[in-house]
């Protein structure tokens, strides 16, 4: 079980790093608007939340891939 956890978490972490860098190089966190409201959070807070959201998406993607690869063995 543990090796599968790292097989899922490590690629998700790497992709979260890349996705955060790309996203926030194009989008200024201080100008983000959600539901017609400006986000009232610090820049570092926006980077942190963005990183964890991208990491969660990567975990879901890698986890699904690992699950499907296990089923077809």
mmCIF file of the N, C-alpha and C atoms, coordinates in Angstrom:
data_MODEL
# 
_entry.id   MODEL 
# 
loop_
_atom_site.group_PDB 
_atom_site.id 
_atom_site.type_symbol 
_atom_site.label_atom_id 
_atom_site.label_alt_id 
_atom_site.label_comp_id 
_atom_site.label_asym_id 
_atom_site.label_entity_id 
_atom_site.label_seq_id 
_atom_site.pdbx_PDB_ins_code 
_atom_site.Cartn_x 
_atom_site.Cartn_y 
_atom_site.Cartn_z 
_atom_site.occupancy 
_atom_site.B_iso_or_equiv 
_atom_site.pdbx_formal_charge 
_atom_site.auth_seq_id 
_atom_site.auth_comp_id 
_atom_site.auth_asym_id 
_atom_site.auth_atom_id 
_atom_site.pdbx_PDB_model_num 
ATOM 1   N N  . UNK A 1 1  ? 0.823   -1.204 0.000   1.00 0.00 ? 1  UNK A N  1 
ATOM 2   C CA . UNK A 1 1  ? 0.000   0.000  0.000   1.00 0.00 ? 1  UNK A CA 1 
ATOM 3   C C  . UNK A 1 1  ? 0.858   1.256  0.000   1.00 0.00 ? 1  UNK A C  1 
ATOM 4   N N  . UNK A 1 2  ? 1.929   1.296  0.788   1.00 0.00 ? 2  UNK A N  1 
ATOM 5   C CA . UNK A 1 2  ? 2.751   2.498  0.876   1.00 0.00 ? 2  UNK A CA 1 
ATOM 6   C C  . UNK A 1 2  ? 3.432   2.877  -0.439  1.00 0.00 ? 2  UNK A C  1 
ATOM 7   N N  . UNK A 1 3  ? 3.985   1.933  -1.189  1.00 0.00 ? 3  UNK A N  1 
ATOM 8   C CA . UNK A 1 3  ? 4.602   2.344  -2.451  1.00 0.00 ? 3  UNK A CA 1 
ATOM 9   C C  . UNK A 1 3  ? 3.601   3.004  -3.391  1.00 0.00 ? 3  UNK A C  1 
ATOM 10  N N  . UNK A 1 4  ? 2.348   2.535  -3.371  1.00 0.00 ? 4  UNK A N  1 
ATOM 11  C CA . UNK A 1 4  ? 1.340   3.143  -4.242  1.00 0.00 ? 4  UNK A CA 1 
ATOM 12  C C  . UNK A 1 4  ? 1.037   4.571  -3.812  1.00 0.00 ? 4  UNK A C  1 
ATOM 13  N N  . UNK A 1 5  ? 1.095   4.817  -2.521  1.00 0.00 ? 5  UNK A N  1 
ATOM 14  C CA . UNK A 1 5  ? 0.858   6.171  -2.026  1.00 0.00 ? 5  UNK A CA 1 
ATOM 15  C C  . UNK A 1 5  ? 1.911   7.134  -2.578  1.00 0.00 ? 5  UNK A C  1 
ATOM 16  N N  . UNK A 1 6  ? 3.167   6.744  -2.540  1.00 0.00 ? 6  UNK A N  1 
ATOM 17  C CA . UNK A 1 6  ? 4.221   7.610  -3.060  1.00 0.00 ? 6  UNK A CA 1 
ATOM 18  C C  . UNK A 1 6  ? 4.187   7.689  -4.587  1.00 0.00 ? 6  UNK A C  1 
ATOM 19  N N  . UNK A 1 7  ? 3.763   6.596  -5.226  1.00 0.00 ? 7  UNK A N  1 
ATOM 20  C CA . UNK A 1 7  ? 3.629   6.616  -6.689  1.00 0.00 ? 7  UNK A CA 1 
ATOM 21  C C  . UNK A 1 7  ? 2.568   7.622  -7.098  1.00 0.00 ? 7  UNK A C  1 
ATOM 22  N N  . UNK A 1 8  ? 1.579   7.835  -6.258  1.00 0.00 ? 8  UNK A N  1 
ATOM 23  C CA . UNK A 1 8  ? 0.516   8.798  -6.557  1.00 0.00 ? 8  UNK A CA 1 
ATOM 24  C C  . UNK A 1 8  ? 0.919   10.208 -6.130  1.00 0.00 ? 8  UNK A C  1 
ATOM 25  N N  . UNK A 1 9  ? 1.474   10.353 -4.929  1.00 0.00 ? 9  UNK A N  1 
ATOM 26  C CA . UNK A 1 9  ? 1.736   11.690 -4.386  1.00 0.00 ? 9  UNK A CA 1 
ATOM 27  C C  . UNK A 1 9  ? 2.908   12.417 -5.047  1.00 0.00 ? 9  UNK A C  1 
ATOM 28  N N  . UNK A 1 10 ? 3.976   11.696 -5.372  1.00 0.00 ? 10 UNK A N  1 
ATOM 29  C CA . UNK A 1 10 ? 5.164   12.365 -5.919  1.00 0.00 ? 10 UNK A CA 1 
ATOM 30  C C  . UNK A 1 10 ? 4.914   13.003 -7.280  1.00 0.00 ? 10 UNK A C  1 
ATOM 31  N N  . UNK A 1 11 ? 4.355   12.299 -8.274  1.00 0.00 ? 11 UNK A N  1 
ATOM 32  C CA . UNK A 1 11 ? 4.093   12.973 -9.552  1.00 0.00 ? 11 UNK A CA 1 
ATOM 33  C C  . UNK A 1 11 ? 3.072   14.099 -9.408  1.00 0.00 ? 11 UNK A C  1 
ATOM 34  N N  . UNK A 1 12 ? 2.107   13.924 -8.503  1.00 0.00 ? 12 UNK A N  1 
ATOM 35  C CA . UNK A 1 12 ? 1.121   14.979 -8.280  1.00 0.00 ? 12 UNK A CA 1 
ATOM 36  C C  . UNK A 1 12 ? 1.791   16.225 -7.709  1.00 0.00 ? 12 UNK A C  1 
ATOM 37  N N  . UNK A 1 13 ? 2.746   16.032 -6.802  1.00 0.00 ? 13 UNK A N  1 
ATOM 38  C CA . UNK A 1 13 ? 3.483   17.157 -6.224  1.00 0.00 ? 13 UNK A CA 1 
ATOM 39  C C  . UNK A 1 13 ? 4.285   17.896 -7.296  1.00 0.00 ? 13 UNK A C  1 
ATOM 40  N N  . UNK A 1 14 ? 4.973   17.130 -8.132  1.00 0.00 ? 14 UNK A N  1 
ATOM 41  C CA . UNK A 1 14 ? 5.778   17.759 -9.185  1.00 0.00 ? 14 UNK A CA 1 
ATOM 42  C C  . UNK A 1 14 ? 4.904   18.556 -10.152 1.00 0.00 ? 14 UNK A C  1 
ATOM 43  N N  . UNK A 1 15 ? 3.769   17.991 -10.527 1.00 0.00 ? 15 UNK A N  1 
ATOM 44  C CA . UNK A 1 15 ? 2.880   18.698 -11.445 1.00 0.00 ? 15 UNK A CA 1 
ATOM 45  C C  . UNK A 1 15 ? 2.234   19.914 -10.779 1.00 0.00 ? 15 UNK A C  1 
ATOM 46  N N  . UNK A 1 16 ? 1.981   19.842 -9.475  1.00 0.00 ? 16 UNK A N  1 
ATOM 47  C CA . UNK A 1 16 ? 1.440   20.997 -8.758  1.00 0.00 ? 16 UNK A CA 1 
ATOM 48  C C  . UNK A 1 16 ? 2.451   22.139 -8.760  1.00 0.00 ? 16 UNK A C  1 
ATOM 49  N N  . UNK A 1 17 ? 3.735   21.803 -8.632  1.00 0.00 ? 17 UNK A N  1 
ATOM 50  C CA . UNK A 1 17 ? 4.780   22.844 -8.706  1.00 0.00 ? 17 UNK A CA 1 
ATOM 51  C C  . UNK A 1 17 ? 4.772   23.522 -10.066 1.00 0.00 ? 17 UNK A C  1 
ATOM 52  N N  . UNK A 1 18 ? 4.728   22.733 -11.111 1.00 0.00 ? 18 UNK A N  1 
ATOM 53  C CA . UNK A 1 18 ? 4.738   23.281 -12.471 1.00 0.00 ? 18 UNK A CA 1 
ATOM 54  C C  . UNK A 1 18 ? 3.455   24.070 -12.739 1.00 0.00 ? 18 UNK A C  1 
ATOM 55  N N  . UNK A 1 19 ? 2.308   23.505 -12.377 1.00 0.00 ? 19 UNK A N  1 
ATOM 56  C CA . UNK A 1 19 ? 1.030   24.167 -12.639 1.00 0.00 ? 19 UNK A CA 1 
ATOM 57  C C  . UNK A 1 19 ? 0.909   25.481 -11.874 1.00 0.00 ? 19 UNK A C  1 
ATOM 58  N N  . UNK A 1 20 ? 1.382   25.509 -10.635 1.00 0.00 ? 20 UNK A N  1 
ATOM 59  C CA . UNK A 1 20 ? 1.342   26.740 -9.850  1.00 0.00 ? 20 UNK A CA 1 
ATOM 60  C C  . UNK A 1 20 ? 2.210   27.807 -10.488 1.00 0.00 ? 20 UNK A C  1 
ATOM 61  N N  . UNK A 1 21 ? 3.407   27.420 -10.908 1.00 0.00 ? 21 UNK A N  1 
ATOM 62  C CA . UNK A 1 21 ? 4.299   28.381 -11.555 1.00 0.00 ? 21 UNK A CA 1 
ATOM 63  C C  . UNK A 1 21 ? 3.709   28.934 -12.837 1.00 0.00 ? 21 UNK A C  1 
ATOM 64  N N  . UNK A 1 22 ? 3.158   28.067 -13.663 1.00 0.00 ? 22 UNK A N  1 
ATOM 65  C CA . UNK A 1 22 ? 2.561   28.523 -14.922 1.00 0.00 ? 22 UNK A CA 1 
ATOM 66  C C  . UNK A 1 22 ? 1.320   29.378 -14.691 1.00 0.00 ? 22 UNK A C  1 
ATOM 67  N N  . UNK A 1 23 ? 0.448   28.925 -13.811 1.00 0.00 ? 23 UNK A N  1 
ATOM 68  C CA . UNK A 1 23 ? -0.802  29.653 -13.578 1.00 0.00 ? 23 UNK A CA 1 
ATOM 69  C C  . UNK A 1 23 ? -0.548  31.048 -13.023 1.00 0.00 ? 23 UNK A C  1 
ATOM 70  N N  . UNK A 1 24 ? 0.297   31.133 -11.999 1.00 0.00 ? 24 UNK A N  1 
ATOM 71  C CA . UNK A 1 24 ? 0.504   32.423 -11.364 1.00 0.00 ? 24 UNK A CA 1 
ATOM 72  C C  . UNK A 1 24 ? 1.497   33.306 -12.118 1.00 0.00 ? 24 UNK A C  1 
ATOM 73  N N  . UNK A 1 25 ? 2.151   32.781 -13.151 1.00 0.00 ? 25 UNK A N  1 
ATOM 74  C CA . UNK A 1 25 ? 2.928   33.667 -14.018 1.00 0.00 ? 25 UNK A CA 1 
ATOM 75  C C  . UNK A 1 25 ? 2.001   34.376 -15.012 1.00 0.00 ? 25 UNK A C  1 
ATOM 76  N N  . UNK A 1 26 ? 0.806   33.829 -15.205 1.00 0.00 ? 26 UNK A N  1 
ATOM 77  C CA . UNK A 1 26 ? -0.171  34.437 -16.110 1.00 0.00 ? 26 UNK A CA 1 
ATOM 78  C C  . UNK A 1 26 ? -1.267  35.209 -15.383 1.00 0.00 ? 26 UNK A C  1 
ATOM 79  N N  . UNK A 1 27 ? -1.567  34.852 -14.136 1.00 0.00 ? 27 UNK A N  1 
ATOM 80  C CA . UNK A 1 27 ? -2.677  35.436 -13.384 1.00 0.00 ? 27 UNK A CA 1 
ATOM 81  C C  . UNK A 1 27 ? -2.149  36.104 -12.124 1.00 0.00 ? 27 UNK A C  1 
ATOM 82  N N  . UNK A 1 28 ? -2.540  37.352 -11.921 1.00 0.00 ? 28 UNK A N  1 
ATOM 83  C CA . UNK A 1 28 ? -2.174  38.069 -10.705 1.00 0.00 ? 28 UNK A CA 1 
ATOM 84  C C  . UNK A 1 28 ? -3.197  37.741 -9.620  1.00 0.00 ? 28 UNK A C  1 
ATOM 85  N N  . UNK A 1 29 ? -2.776  37.194 -8.479  1.00 0.00 ? 29 UNK A N  1 
ATOM 86  C CA . UNK A 1 29 ? -3.735  36.809 -7.440  1.00 0.00 ? 29 UNK A CA 1 
ATOM 87  C C  . UNK A 1 29 ? -4.536  37.998 -6.896  1.00 0.00 ? 29 UNK A C  1 
ATOM 88  N N  . UNK A 1 30 ? -3.986  39.196 -6.965  1.00 0.00 ? 30 UNK A N  1 
ATOM 89  C CA . UNK A 1 30 ? -4.694  40.358 -6.436  1.00 0.00 ? 30 UNK A CA 1 
ATOM 90  C C  . UNK A 1 30 ? -5.811  40.819 -7.378  1.00 0.00 ? 30 UNK A C  1 
ATOM 91  N N  . UNK A 1 31 ? -5.840  40.322 -8.596  1.00 0.00 ? 31 UNK A N  1 
ATOM 92  C CA . UNK A 1 31 ? -6.884  40.708 -9.553  1.00 0.00 ? 31 UNK A CA 1 
ATOM 93  C C  . UNK A 1 31 ? -7.876  39.587 -9.825  1.00 0.00 ? 31 UNK A C  1 
ATOM 94  N N  . UNK A 1 32 ? -7.807  38.504 -9.060  1.00 0.00 ? 32 UNK A N  1 
ATOM 95  C CA . UNK A 1 32 ? -8.722  37.385 -9.273  1.00 0.00 ? 32 UNK A CA 1 
ATOM 96  C C  . UNK A 1 32 ? -10.104 37.729 -8.728  1.00 0.00 ? 32 UNK A C  1 
ATOM 97  N N  . UNK A 1 33 ? -11.121 37.389 -9.505  1.00 0.00 ? 33 UNK A N  1 
ATOM 98  C CA . UNK A 1 33 ? -12.505 37.644 -9.119  1.00 0.00 ? 33 UNK A CA 1 
ATOM 99  C C  . UNK A 1 33 ? -13.253 36.313 -9.159  1.00 0.00 ? 33 UNK A C  1 
ATOM 100 N N  . UNK A 1 34 ? -13.920 35.992 -8.059  1.00 0.00 ? 34 UNK A N  1 
ATOM 101 C CA . UNK A 1 34 ? -14.716 34.772 -7.965  1.00 0.00 ? 34 UNK A CA 1 
ATOM 102 C C  . UNK A 1 34 ? -16.131 35.179 -7.568  1.00 0.00 ? 34 UNK A C  1 
ATOM 103 N N  . UNK A 1 35 ? -17.108 34.782 -8.371  1.00 0.00 ? 35 UNK A N  1 
ATOM 104 C CA . UNK A 1 35 ? -18.511 35.114 -8.127  1.00 0.00 ? 35 UNK A CA 1 
ATOM 105 C C  . UNK A 1 35 ? -18.717 36.615 -7.939  1.00 0.00 ? 35 UNK A C  1 
ATOM 106 N N  . UNK A 1 36 ? -18.145 37.390 -8.840  1.00 0.00 ? 36 UNK A N  1 
ATOM 107 C CA . UNK A 1 36 ? -18.254 38.856 -8.847  1.00 0.00 ? 36 UNK A CA 1 
ATOM 108 C C  . UNK A 1 36 ? -17.703 39.516 -7.590  1.00 0.00 ? 36 UNK A C  1 
ATOM 109 N N  . UNK A 1 37 ? -16.808 38.851 -6.890  1.00 0.00 ? 37 UNK A N  1 
ATOM 110 C CA . UNK A 1 37 ? -16.171 39.406 -5.701  1.00 0.00 ? 37 UNK A CA 1 
ATOM 111 C C  . UNK A 1 37 ? -14.662 39.269 -5.836  1.00 0.00 ? 37 UNK A C  1 
ATOM 112 N N  . UNK A 1 38 ? -13.947 40.333 -5.532  1.00 0.00 ? 38 UNK A N  1 
ATOM 113 C CA . UNK A 1 38 ? -12.485 40.221 -5.491  1.00 0.00 ? 38 UNK A CA 1 
ATOM 114 C C  . UNK A 1 38 ? -12.083 39.349 -4.313  1.00 0.00 ? 38 UNK A C  1 
ATOM 115 N N  . UNK A 1 39 ? -11.060 38.538 -4.523  1.00 0.00 ? 39 UNK A N  1 
ATOM 116 C CA . UNK A 1 39 ? -10.577 37.675 -3.448  1.00 0.00 ? 39 UNK A CA 1 
ATOM 117 C C  . UNK A 1 39 ? -9.782  38.535 -2.465  1.00 0.00 ? 39 UNK A C  1 
ATOM 118 N N  . UNK A 1 40 ? -10.172 38.472 -1.210  1.00 0.00 ? 40 UNK A N  1 
ATOM 119 C CA . UNK A 1 40 ? -9.492  39.262 -0.171  1.00 0.00 ? 40 UNK A CA 1 
ATOM 120 C C  . UNK A 1 40 ? -8.566  38.336 0.613   1.00 0.00 ? 40 UNK A C  1 
ATOM 121 N N  . UNK A 1 41 ? -7.434  38.041 0.007   1.00 0.00 ? 41 UNK A N  1 
ATOM 122 C CA . UNK A 1 41 ? -6.447  37.154 0.621   1.00 0.00 ? 41 UNK A CA 1 
ATOM 123 C C  . UNK A 1 41 ? -5.066  37.662 0.209   1.00 0.00 ? 41 UNK A C  1 
ATOM 124 N N  . UNK A 1 42 ? -4.076  37.363 1.022   1.00 0.00 ? 42 UNK A N  1 
ATOM 125 C CA . UNK A 1 42 ? -2.722  37.800 0.688   1.00 0.00 ? 42 UNK A CA 1 
ATOM 126 C C  . UNK A 1 42 ? -2.213  37.041 -0.534  1.00 0.00 ? 42 UNK A C  1 
ATOM 127 N N  . UNK A 1 43 ? -1.196  37.592 -1.155  1.00 0.00 ? 43 UNK A N  1 
ATOM 128 C CA . UNK A 1 43 ? -0.616  36.947 -2.336  1.00 0.00 ? 43 UNK A CA 1 
ATOM 129 C C  . UNK A 1 43 ? -0.068  35.579 -1.968  1.00 0.00 ? 43 UNK A C  1 
ATOM 130 N N  . UNK A 1 44 ? 0.639   35.496 -0.856  1.00 0.00 ? 44 UNK A N  1 
ATOM 131 C CA . UNK A 1 44 ? 1.198   34.214 -0.421  1.00 0.00 ? 44 UNK A CA 1 
ATOM 132 C C  . UNK A 1 44 ? 0.094   33.211 -0.104  1.00 0.00 ? 44 UNK A C  1 
ATOM 133 N N  . UNK A 1 45 ? -1.007  33.681 0.466   1.00 0.00 ? 45 UNK A N  1 
ATOM 134 C CA . UNK A 1 45 ? -2.142  32.801 0.737   1.00 0.00 ? 45 UNK A CA 1 
ATOM 135 C C  . UNK A 1 45 ? -2.754  32.266 -0.551  1.00 0.00 ? 45 UNK A C  1 
ATOM 136 N N  . UNK A 1 46 ? -2.851  33.118 -1.565  1.00 0.00 ? 46 UNK A N  1 
ATOM 137 C CA . UNK A 1 46 ? -3.389  32.677 -2.859  1.00 0.00 ? 46 UNK A CA 1 
ATOM 138 C C  . UNK A 1 46 ? -2.468  31.644 -3.494  1.00 0.00 ? 46 UNK A C  1 
ATOM 139 N N  . UNK A 1 47 ? -1.151  31.862 -3.406  1.00 0.00 ? 47 UNK A N  1 
ATOM 140 C CA . UNK A 1 47 ? -0.200  30.887 -3.947  1.00 0.00 ? 47 UNK A CA 1 
ATOM 141 C C  . UNK A 1 47 ? -0.334  29.543 -3.222  1.00 0.00 ? 47 UNK A C  1 
ATOM 142 N N  . UNK A 1 48 ? -0.480  29.594 -1.910  1.00 0.00 ? 48 UNK A N  1 
ATOM 143 C CA . UNK A 1 48 ? -0.587  28.372 -1.119  1.00 0.00 ? 48 UNK A CA 1 
ATOM 144 C C  . UNK A 1 48 ? -1.854  27.605 -1.458  1.00 0.00 ? 48 UNK A C  1 
ATOM 145 N N  . UNK A 1 49 ? -2.986  28.309 -1.490  1.00 0.00 ? 49 UNK A N  1 
ATOM 146 C CA . UNK A 1 49 ? -4.250  27.651 -1.823  1.00 0.00 ? 49 UNK A CA 1 
ATOM 147 C C  . UNK A 1 49 ? -4.202  27.103 -3.243  1.00 0.00 ? 49 UNK A C  1 
ATOM 148 N N  . UNK A 1 50 ? -3.651  27.875 -4.165  1.00 0.00 ? 50 UNK A N  1 
ATOM 149 C CA . UNK A 1 50 ? -3.524  27.412 -5.547  1.00 0.00 ? 50 UNK A CA 1 
ATOM 150 C C  . UNK A 1 50 ? -2.672  26.162 -5.642  1.00 0.00 ? 50 UNK A C  1 
ATOM 151 N N  . UNK A 1 51 ? -1.558  26.131 -4.925  1.00 0.00 ? 51 UNK A N  1 
ATOM 152 C CA . UNK A 1 51 ? -0.691  24.956 -4.943  1.00 0.00 ? 51 UNK A CA 1 
ATOM 153 C C  . UNK A 1 51 ? -1.438  23.718 -4.455  1.00 0.00 ? 51 UNK A C  1 
ATOM 154 N N  . UNK A 1 52 ? -2.158  23.839 -3.341  1.00 0.00 ? 52 UNK A N  1 
ATOM 155 C CA . UNK A 1 52 ? -2.857  22.682 -2.800  1.00 0.00 ? 52 UNK A CA 1 
ATOM 156 C C  . UNK A 1 52 ? -4.022  22.246 -3.693  1.00 0.00 ? 52 UNK A C  1 
ATOM 157 N N  . UNK A 1 53 ? -4.666  23.187 -4.358  1.00 0.00 ? 53 UNK A N  1 
ATOM 158 C CA . UNK A 1 53 ? -5.726  22.813 -5.307  1.00 0.00 ? 53 UNK A CA 1 
ATOM 159 C C  . UNK A 1 53 ? -5.125  22.043 -6.483  1.00 0.00 ? 53 UNK A C  1 
ATOM 160 N N  . UNK A 1 54 ? -4.007  22.533 -7.022  1.00 0.00 ? 54 UNK A N  1 
ATOM 161 C CA . UNK A 1 54 ? -3.354  21.819 -8.115  1.00 0.00 ? 54 UNK A CA 1 
ATOM 162 C C  . UNK A 1 54 ? -2.832  20.457 -7.656  1.00 0.00 ? 54 UNK A C  1 
ATOM 163 N N  . UNK A 1 55 ? -2.347  20.379 -6.429  1.00 0.00 ? 55 UNK A N  1 
ATOM 164 C CA . UNK A 1 55 ? -1.858  19.106 -5.907  1.00 0.00 ? 55 UNK A CA 1 
ATOM 165 C C  . UNK A 1 55 ? -3.016  18.115 -5.762  1.00 0.00 ? 55 UNK A C  1 
ATOM 166 N N  . UNK A 1 56 ? -4.153  18.583 -5.272  1.00 0.00 ? 56 UNK A N  1 
ATOM 167 C CA . UNK A 1 56 ? -5.322  17.713 -5.148  1.00 0.00 ? 56 UNK A CA 1 
ATOM 168 C C  . UNK A 1 56 ? -5.770  17.199 -6.516  1.00 0.00 ? 56 UNK A C  1 
ATOM 169 N N  . UNK A 1 57 ? -5.775  18.069 -7.519  1.00 0.00 ? 57 UNK A N  1 
ATOM 170 C CA . UNK A 1 57 ? -6.126  17.626 -8.870  1.00 0.00 ? 57 UNK A CA 1 
ATOM 171 C C  . UNK A 1 57 ? -5.132  16.587 -9.380  1.00 0.00 ? 57 UNK A C  1 
ATOM 172 N N  . UNK A 1 58 ? -3.861  16.785 -9.095  1.00 0.00 ? 58 UNK A N  1 
ATOM 173 C CA . UNK A 1 58 ? -2.841  15.818 -9.491  1.00 0.00 ? 58 UNK A CA 1 
ATOM 174 C C  . UNK A 1 58 ? -2.991  14.498 -8.765  1.00 0.00 ? 58 UNK A C  1 
ATOM 175 N N  . UNK A 1 59 ? -3.352  14.548 -7.486  1.00 0.00 ? 59 UNK A N  1 
ATOM 176 C CA . UNK A 1 59 ? -3.577  13.327 -6.721  1.00 0.00 ? 59 UNK A CA 1 
ATOM 177 C C  . UNK A 1 59 ? -4.745  12.547 -7.302  1.00 0.00 ? 59 UNK A C  1 
ATOM 178 N N  . UNK A 1 60 ? -5.815  13.244 -7.651  1.00 0.00 ? 60 UNK A N  1 
ATOM 179 C CA . UNK A 1 60 ? -6.964  12.565 -8.255  1.00 0.00 ? 60 UNK A CA 1 
ATOM 180 C C  . UNK A 1 60 ? -6.587  11.927 -9.582  1.00 0.00 ? 60 UNK A C  1 
ATOM 181 N N  . UNK A 1 61 ? -5.833  12.646 -10.386 1.00 0.00 ? 61 UNK A N  1 
ATOM 182 C CA . UNK A 1 61 ? -5.426  12.120 -11.686 1.00 0.00 ? 61 UNK A CA 1 
ATOM 183 C C  . UNK A 1 61 ? -4.475  10.930 -11.538 1.00 0.00 ? 61 UNK A C  1 
ATOM 184 N N  . UNK A 1 62 ? -3.455  11.073 -10.726 1.00 0.00 ? 62 UNK A N  1 
ATOM 185 C CA . UNK A 1 62 ? -2.496  9.982  -10.528 1.00 0.00 ? 62 UNK A CA 1 
ATOM 186 C C  . UNK A 1 62 ? -3.139  8.787  -9.840  1.00 0.00 ? 62 UNK A C  1 
ATOM 187 N N  . UNK A 1 63 ? -4.031  9.049  -8.904  1.00 0.00 ? 63 UNK A N  1 
ATOM 188 C CA . UNK A 1 63 ? -4.718  7.968  -8.216  1.00 0.00 ? 63 UNK A CA 1 
ATOM 189 C C  . UNK A 1 63 ? -5.600  7.162  -9.155  1.00 0.00 ? 63 UNK A C  1 
ATOM 190 N N  . UNK A 1 64 ? -6.294  7.851  -10.027 1.00 0.00 ? 64 UNK A N  1 
ATOM 191 C CA . UNK A 1 64 ? -7.126  7.161  -11.006 1.00 0.00 ? 64 UNK A CA 1 
ATOM 192 C C  . UNK A 1 64 ? -6.273  6.333  -11.961 1.00 0.00 ? 64 UNK A C  1 
ATOM 193 N N  . UNK A 1 65 ? -5.145  6.892  -12.376 1.00 0.00 ? 65 UNK A N  1 
ATOM 194 C CA . UNK A 1 65 ? -4.232  6.149  -13.251 1.00 0.00 ? 65 UNK A CA 1 
ATOM 195 C C  . UNK A 1 65 ? -3.697  4.903  -12.552 1.00 0.00 ? 65 UNK A C  1 
ATOM 196 N N  . UNK A 1 66 ? -3.285  5.032  -11.293 1.00 0.00 ? 66 UNK A N  1 
ATOM 197 C CA . UNK A 1 66 ? -2.772  3.877  -10.544 1.00 0.00 ? 66 UNK A CA 1 
ATOM 198 C C  . UNK A 1 66 ? -3.867  2.838  -10.337 1.00 0.00 ? 66 UNK A C  1 
ATOM 199 N N  . UNK A 1 67 ? -5.068  3.277  -10.071 1.00 0.00 ? 67 UNK A N  1 
ATOM 200 C CA . UNK A 1 67 ? -6.186  2.350  -9.877  1.00 0.00 ? 67 UNK A CA 1 
ATOM 201 C C  . UNK A 1 67 ? -6.482  1.592  -11.169 1.00 0.00 ? 67 UNK A C  1 
ATOM 202 N N  . UNK A 1 68 ? -6.523  2.289  -12.296 1.00 0.00 ? 68 UNK A N  1 
ATOM 203 C CA . UNK A 1 68 ? -6.799  1.629  -13.560 1.00 0.00 ? 68 UNK A CA 1 
ATOM 204 C C  . UNK A 1 68 ? -5.660  0.702  -13.979 1.00 0.00 ? 68 UNK A C  1 
ATOM 205 N N  . UNK A 1 69 ? -4.424  1.100  -13.697 1.00 0.00 ? 69 UNK A N  1 
ATOM 206 C CA . UNK A 1 69 ? -3.289  0.246  -14.031 1.00 0.00 ? 69 UNK A CA 1 
ATOM 207 C C  . UNK A 1 69 ? -3.310  -1.033 -13.206 1.00 0.00 ? 69 UNK A C  1 
ATOM 208 N N  . UNK A 1 70 ? -3.776  -0.941 -11.974 1.00 0.00 ? 70 UNK A N  1 
ATOM 209 C CA . UNK A 1 70 ? -3.865  -2.106 -11.100 1.00 0.00 ? 70 UNK A CA 1 
ATOM 210 C C  . UNK A 1 70 ? -4.963  -3.061 -11.591 1.00 0.00 ? 70 UNK A C  1 
ATOM 211 N N  . UNK A 1 71 ? -6.048  -2.517 -12.089 1.00 0.00 ? 71 UNK A N  1 
ATOM 212 C CA . UNK A 1 71 ? -7.167  -3.336 -12.539 1.00 0.00 ? 71 UNK A CA 1 
ATOM 213 C C  . UNK A 1 71 ? -6.814  -4.152 -13.777 1.00 0.00 ? 71 UNK A C  1 
ATOM 214 N N  . UNK A 1 72 ? -5.919  -3.631 -14.625 1.00 0.00 ? 72 UNK A N  1 
ATOM 215 C CA . UNK A 1 72 ? -5.594  -4.298 -15.878 1.00 0.00 ? 72 UNK A CA 1 
ATOM 216 C C  . UNK A 1 72 ? -4.403  -5.228 -15.784 1.00 0.00 ? 72 UNK A C  1 
ATOM 217 N N  . UNK A 1 73 ? -3.877  -5.455 -14.617 1.00 0.00 ? 73 UNK A N  1 
ATOM 218 C CA . UNK A 1 73 ? -2.735  -6.373 -14.445 1.00 0.00 ? 73 UNK A CA 1 
ATOM 219 C C  . UNK A 1 73 ? -3.180  -7.791 -14.423 1.00 0.00 ? 73 UNK A C  1 
# 
